[in-house]
Amino acid sequence: MSDSNFTAPVTFGEAFRVWTKIGFLSFGGPAGQIALMHRILVDEKKWLSESQFLHALNFCMLLPGPEAQQLATYSGWLLHGVKGGLAAGLMFILPGVAVMLGLSVLYAAYADLAFVDAIFFGIKAAVFAIVIEALIRISKRAMKQAMLYAVAGAAFIAIFLFDVPFPLVIAGAALLGFIAMRAGLISASPAGDDEAANDTARPMTMRAMALRSAGTLATGLVLWLGPVAALIFFLGSGHVLAQQAVFFSQMAVVTFGGAYAVLAYVAQEAVQNYGWLSAGEMLDGLGLAETTPGPLILVLQFVGYLGAFRAETGLDPAIAGIAGAAVTVWVTFVPCFLWIFLGAPYVERLRKVESLNVIFMAITAAVAGVILNLAIWFGLHVLFGEVAERHVSVLRLWVPDVATLDPWALVLSIGALVAVLRFKMGMVSVLGLAAALGLAIRFL
C-alpha cells in the first residue's frame, strides 16, 4: 500500500520527532514501552484512539518478535503508511542498538560496567511506577465488562503461578472470549467516538491488497534472507557470521512472548552448542538490555557481538564483533517489519467485525494480566537484590530475599508513583528526576 493512501492528523516530521523521543525513552521492557506509547500516542497527542491502539496491540501480541517494537511500527503505519512504519520501528530500536553496541564493546574489553548500574538505577525505579500507572489506566479503559476481569485474572494466574507459555495464554484468552460471546457473557463495545480517531487507510479491492501483499512478501524475504544466503555462499556455513545469521533468523519466527520466552533456548544453544559466551555472560547481557532503551530482545545483539568477537575470523576482534552484532540485529528485526506490513492492512479491515472484536477484547484483558505479571517481576528485581525462582508442585513462585531490599529503590519507586498518579508529572520529567536522584544516591 503506498503512503499516499494515508492521511494523518500530524505531519511526518512531527511524528518522526515523537518516534525519536519514544526510542530514547523506551526503558522497562515491553510493559514500560507499551505504557510509554499509550501515554504519548493516545493520551497526550491523541493521534490514535483507544480502540485503534488496543486493536494494534492485540495483533502484535500474536506475532513472533518484540511486541512493543511491532506496536510502534503498526502505529507509524496507521499514521503515514510504510514510511511511517519504517520510521517508527527503526527509531524505536536504533537508540538501543547504539547503546547496546557501545556496552558490548566495553564489556568485551573490560567486563566491568558498574557505572551503567549507577546511571540507570533511578530510571528503573521510575519505569516501575510508570508501568503500574499504565496498568491502571489501560485496565480502566479496556475492561468494562465483568467477564473481562475474569479473563485477566485467569491469564495472570496462568503465567505467574503456573508458568504457562505465553502463546497458550493468548490462545486460551481468545477461546474463552469466543465461548463467553456465544454464552452472552461478553458483547462487543458499540462503535462510538473512540472508534477511529483517524480513518487512515482508504478502501482497497481484495485484488489490489493481494498484489500489494505479494510485493511486500517478496521484498521482505529478499531483504531478510538475501544477506543470510550471501554469508553462507561467500563465507561458508561454518563461519560464525553465517551461523549467527541462520540461528537468529530461526529465532525470529519462534520468539512468541518476547525475550524472556526465548531466552532459555538461546542461552542453551549459544552457550552449550556454539560456545559464543558463558551462562554468566548471558545473564550480564540480559541485565544490560534491561537497563537500556529498546526491546529486551537486543540481548541477542550482545550475544552476536561476543560470539563474533571471540571467533577466529581473520578480522580485528572489534570489527568482527560489530559485524556479528549487525548481522544479529538485521535478521532479528527485518522479519518484524515484514509481519506488520503484511498483516496490518487485513487486520484493519476486520476491526469492525463483532466476533473478532470480542476475541480481541478478551486478548486485551489477557494482556493486562500479562502486564501485571511483568510489572510484579520487574518490581521485585528493582526492589530486591536477590529474587529466587521456586517450584512447589506445579506452582512457580518468585521469592525475594527480604534482606536484600534496597530502601533507596523503594523510596524512588514510591516517589515516582506519587509523581505520576497524584501530581500527573510528565514522563520525561519523572525519568530525568529519578535518574538524577539515582546517580546522587549511588555516588553520595
Stockholm file with secondary structure:
# STOCKHOLM 1.0

chainA/1-444         MSDSNFTAPVTFGEAFRVWTKIGFLSFGGPAGQIALMHRILVDEKKWLSESQFLHALNFCMLLPGPEAQQLATYSGWLLHGVKGGLAAGLMFILPGVAVMLGLSVLYAAYADLAFVDAIFFGIKAAVFAIVIEALIRISKRAMKQAMLYAVAGAAFIAIFLFDVPFPLVIAGAALLGFIAMRAGLISASPAGDDEAANDTARPMTMRAMALRSAGTLATGLVLWLGPVAALIFFLGSGHVLAQQAVFFSQMAVVTFGGAYAVLAYVAQEAVQNYGWLSAGEMLDGLGLAETTPGPLILVLQFVGYLGAFRAETGLDPAIAGIAGAAVTVWVTFVPCFLWIFLGAPYVERLRKVESLNVIFMAITAAVAGVILNLAIWFGLHVLFGEVAERHVSVLRLWVPDVATLDPWALVLSIGALVAVLRFKMGMVSVLGLAAALGLAIRFL
#=GR chainA/1-444 SS CCGGGBCCSSCHHHHHHHHHHHHHHCCSHHHHHHHHHIIIIIIISCCSCHHHHHHHHHHHHTSSSCHHHHHHHHHHHHHHHHHHHHHHHHHHHHHHHHHHHHHHHHHHHHCCCHHHHHHHHHHHHHHHHHHHHHHHHHHHHHCCSHHHHHHHHHHHHHHHTSCCCHHHHHHHHHHHHHHHHHTTSCCCCCCCTTSCSSCCBCCCCHHHHHHHHHHHHHHHHHHHHHHHHHHHHHHCTTSHHHHHHHHHHHHHTTCTTCHHHHHHHHHIIIIIISCSSCHHHHHHHHHHHHTSSSCGGGHHHHHHHHHHHHSCCSSCHHHHHHHHHHHHHHHHHHHHHHHHHHHHHHHHHTTTCHHHHHHHHHHHHHHHHHHHHHHHHHHHHHHBSCEEEEEETTEEEEEECGGGBCHHHHHHHHHHHHHHHTSCCCHHHHHHHHHHHHHHHHHC
#=GC SS_cons         CCGGGBCCSSCHHHHHHHHHHHHHHCCSHHHHHHHHHIIIIIIISCCSCHHHHHHHHHHHHTSSSCHHHHHHHHHHHHHHHHHHHHHHHHHHHHHHHHHHHHHHHHHHHHCCCHHHHHHHHHHHHHHHHHHHHHHHHHHHHHCCSHHHHHHHHHHHHHHHTSCCCHHHHHHHHHHHHHHHHHTTSCCCCCCCTTSCSSCCBCCCCHHHHHHHHHHHHHHHHHHHHHHHHHHHHHHCTTSHHHHHHHHHHHHHTTCTTCHHHHHHHHHIIIIIISCSSCHHHHHHHHHHHHTSSSCGGGHHHHHHHHHHHHSCCSSCHHHHHHHHHHHHHHHHHHHHHHHHHHHHHHHHHTTTCHHHHHHHHHHHHHHHHHHHHHHHHHHHHHHBSCEEEEEETTEEEEEECGGGBCHHHHHHHHHHHHHHHTSCCCHHHHHHHHHHHHHHHHHC
//
